[in-house]
Amino acid sequence: MNYIKNCHSKIFFLLFLILTGVILLPDKAIATTHILTVNNNETGYSNVIVNDTGTITPNLSYIEDQSALSTYTYSFSSSDTDIVQIDNSGNFTALRPGNASIYVRVYTGDFYYYNIFSSTMCITVGIDMNKVTLSTDNVHTYMFPEYYYNSKPYYTNSVATITINSDYIISDDGYDYDNDYDYNTYNNYNNVNNNQANTTNDVFTYTCSNPNLNLDVQLYNNIITLSQTNDEPCISQITFTIYGKQFLVNYQSSKLDISKQSCLLVKGKKEKLEITGAIENIEWSSSNPTIATVDSNGVVKGKKIGNAIIKAKIGDRYLGCAVSVTKAKIKKVAERATYIGTHWKYSQEKRIQKGYYDCSALVWKAYKEKARLNFGSPGYPGVALSEAIWCKNHNKMIKGGLTYKKIDKMQVNPGDLLFKSSDMKKKYADIYHVEMFTGYFCHSVNSDGSANYSPMWAARGTYYSFEEGSLLGRPMK
């Protein structure tokens, strides 16, 4: 029984010591007391942390009559009492992170008759960095193809984020302690290019070991955002300095690419798509599995005639390929037309000869060679009008013609023919051009999974315009 009473007595005594502050619990940093002295007509500087206290004393040793000091009037004021509070005895307390100037004045007499001392103490209030960590010390980020021009990819900036684990929220408009208050006291926004650390910022700076790495760095609400502004893969070590504490982060960026942005696939056949540059799992999906499916290895299978977007998801971003499922003969026709349009020379005079083409000769040669279809002219190519008339007489014209809605819904198929007319009210009166549709080209896939794609034309590539409702023929179905 005496043993239990002794234990209870010790517990109560320990609680008493904690409550009275004799024993400090280790969940908060132990405050430091600072003794600061300032000289007349000078500016002093001091770094403290939240909850620190101290005393600022003016250096009046130059006063000959030291006994008169007790009759002087002392004035202490803070430029921001939310950060540092001070009383008229020079005793201060650091309340919040930020910067505050303490103005020290000494006057003779009780009514500020004569100012004999004027000085400023600039105090930077920091935070206890002992328990502050970063969410990661290894960053791998990707550059995605944003769009293609003449088959050349142009990449997005690679972006990565790192979280600062701290009780204090470090943001561009100040600091928030325990998430309960927003302090507009210190602009911590750091936007620095070409690895030049912001040496005037006492809170957050960084340096890179690789001089070829161009970074845009921003710090907001404890989130460090890294945006690489050059499109070359880089490996670097980045040193972040936050309130004097250094953090070393290994950084790597790589380009992501997909092996094809456009694919003609024969129904029932397979095609494997490859992703380069990825170090994490790839999630494959199809915009229309009834047309084309894809497995976990990127193998696409043509199920039904039509068009679909095959998407590869890496992290929260996508790459895409437009797949057109068609018949074997039409695939050969479209590929032959594309070859003629990109390798042969355009010439109306020599259109019949090998190595030369005009619009109608291209269509005729591709269909005649690969599908034995000559548009009623077995010996030589006709003109755009005669090919349109053949499609009309053989019920090969698509109702409603070519519209941008049909393009958006991917309802136009490889081998289809666009006929351009000078008079849209009398479309067969003056047909001056024919162009073969050869598939879709996927430029990019948005973060919500929607794709950006364009129609492809045998001799025109992408971005070829037409009038809404132009004649559209489908020689082979």
Disulfide bonds with the S-S distance in Angstrom:
none
